[in-house]
Amino acid sequence: MKRTVSPLVVFVLGGAATLLLAMYSTFAIISDEAREYTSALGVAAISTMCAVVIISVALSFGRREPWRRQWLFVGLGVASYAMGQVVRALEIALGAPAAFLPAPDVFVIAQYFLLSAAFIAVAQSYRTITDARRPAVIVLLFGAASLVALWFGLVVPFVIPESIGPLEAVRATLYPAADILFLLVPAVFVALTLAQLGGMRFARPWYLVAAGSAVLALSDATRIWLTVTGNYLPGTLIDFGPLAAQLLIAAGSLAAARLAEEFMAPAKSSAEVSPAI
């Protein structure tokens, strides 16, 4: 495997680009529509970069290596999110949702399922050499506590009392619930399971993915809370939380690539020395 860029470098560069975009979108003297359009295009561009990084890492693994399939699911999930932002920008440019365009939400939901598929693939790969019982109990308690916090911290005090339509109320409830059930719970389970191997070195990439899932969940919950209370302004800082999540996930893929380099290098050295012996 070729030597990869440091995850920290990619995260810092992507984070700097995100911060500049967020500052321009938030503080520039432009219309709300232009602010939202700029935000969608910028998020789509940086998310596409993240998707390219992750998919490149995935394809650098051999066809039969399980890491290839795991990170390919992750990369396709981030690519799906980027496509959703492109569709969102097109809708803003056209002035209204077009009949020939799918809803941006379709791509967000696709990311949830693709990331879940990655977490399931990871859990299956290590099920014979790890004990899943303790992580399973922890994540079940964590998931239940998170859903209770969502219900009493967001839905009961804000979603139910506000005079929003039933469709908006369902959407405001299901999105954070999906963040918990499809992202946070499986991500924490995988991180705890892999922490049993190699002094947490195998878990490190998935800790970054779990952190990205947490940022995505918190961003969604905050945006929905602002929306139902009438304080949400499109194109401002809160819209860049999901982008920070994509950057963390991309950094996780590069951490996995560097981990693979570390473990493949000794094997390669042994193969080069053995003919001389």
Secondary structure in CASP SS format (residue, H / E / C, confidence):
PFRMAT SS
TARGET T0000
AUTHOR 0000-0000-0000
METHOD secondary structure of the structure
MODEL  1
M C 1.00
K C 1.00
R C 1.00
T C 1.00
V C 1.00
S C 1.00
P H 1.00
L H 1.00
V H 1.00
V H 1.00
F H 1.00
V H 1.00
L H 1.00
G H 1.00
G H 1.00
A H 1.00
A H 1.00
T H 1.00
L H 1.00
L H 1.00
L H 1.00
A H 1.00
M H 1.00
Y H 1.00
S H 1.00
T H 1.00
F H 1.00
A C 1.00
I C 1.00
I C 1.00
S C 1.00
D H 1.00
E H 1.00
A H 1.00
R H 1.00
E H 1.00
Y H 1.00
T H 1.00
S H 1.00
A H 1.00
L H 1.00
G H 1.00
V H 1.00
A H 1.00
A H 1.00
I H 1.00
S H 1.00
T H 1.00
M H 1.00
C H 1.00
A H 1.00
V H 1.00
V H 1.00
I H 1.00
I H 1.00
S H 1.00
V H 1.00
A H 1.00
L H 1.00
S H 1.00
F C 1.00
G C 1.00
R C 1.00
R C 1.00
E C 1.00
P H 1.00
W H 1.00
R H 1.00
R H 1.00
Q H 1.00
W H 1.00
L H 1.00
F H 1.00
V H 1.00
G H 1.00
L H 1.00
G H 1.00
V H 1.00
A H 1.00
S H 1.00
Y H 1.00
A H 1.00
M H 1.00
G H 1.00
Q H 1.00
V H 1.00
V H 1.00
R H 1.00
A H 1.00
L H 1.00
E H 1.00
I H 1.00
A H 1.00
L H 1.00
G C 1.00
A C 1.00
P C 1.00
A C 1.00
A C 1.00
F C 1.00
L C 1.00
P C 1.00
A C 1.00
P H 1.00
D H 1.00
V H 1.00
F H 1.00
V H 1.00
I H 1.00
A H 1.00
Q H 1.00
Y H 1.00
F H 1.00
L H 1.00
L H 1.00
S H 1.00
A H 1.00
A H 1.00
F H 1.00
I H 1.00
A H 1.00
V H 1.00
A H 1.00
Q H 1.00
S H 1.00
Y C 1.00
R C 1.00
T C 1.00
I C 1.00
T C 1.00
D C 1.00
A C 1.00
R H 1.00
R H 1.00
P H 1.00
A H 1.00
V H 1.00
I H 1.00
V H 1.00
L H 1.00
L H 1.00
F H 1.00
G H 1.00
A H 1.00
A H 1.00
S H 1.00
L H 1.00
V H 1.00
A H 1.00
L H 1.00
W H 1.00
F H 1.00
G H 1.00
L H 1.00
V H 1.00
V H 1.00
P H 1.00
F H 1.00
V H 1.00
I C 1.00
P C 1.00
E C 1.00
S C 1.00
I C 1.00
G C 1.00
P H 1.00
L H 1.00
E H 1.00
A H 1.00
V H 1.00
R H 1.00
A H 1.00
T H 1.00
L H 1.00
Y H 1.00
P H 1.00
A H 1.00
A H 1.00
D H 1.00
I H 1.00
L H 1.00
F H 1.00
L H 1.00
L H 1.00
V H 1.00
P H 1.00
A H 1.00
V H 1.00
F H 1.00
V H 1.00
A H 1.00
L H 1.00
T H 1.00
L H 1.00
A C 1.00
Q C 1.00
L C 1.00
G H 1.00
G H 1.00
M H 1.00
R C 1.00
F C 1.00
A C 1.00
R H 1.00
P H 1.00
W H 1.00
Y H 1.00
L H 1.00
V H 1.00
A H 1.00
A H 1.00
G H 1.00
S H 1.00
A H 1.00
V H 1.00
L H 1.00
A H 1.00
L H 1.00
S H 1.00
D H 1.00
A H 1.00
T H 1.00
R H 1.00
I H 1.00
W H 1.00
L H 1.00
T H 1.00
V H 1.00
T C 1.00
G C 1.00
N C 1.00
Y C 1.00
L C 1.00
P C 1.00
G C 1.00
T C 1.00
L H 1.00
I H 1.00
D H 1.00
F H 1.00
G H 1.00
P H 1.00
L H 1.00
A H 1.00
A H 1.00
Q H 1.00
L H 1.00
L H 1.00
I H 1.00
A H 1.00
A H 1.00
G H 1.00
S H 1.00
L H 1.00
A H 1.00
A H 1.00
A H 1.00
R H 1.00
L H 1.00
A H 1.00
E H 1.00
E H 1.00
F H 1.00
M H 1.00
A H 1.00
P H 1.00
A H 1.00
K H 1.00
S H 1.00
S H 1.00
A H 1.00
E H 1.00
V H 1.00
S C 1.00
P C 1.00
A C 1.00
I C 1.00
END
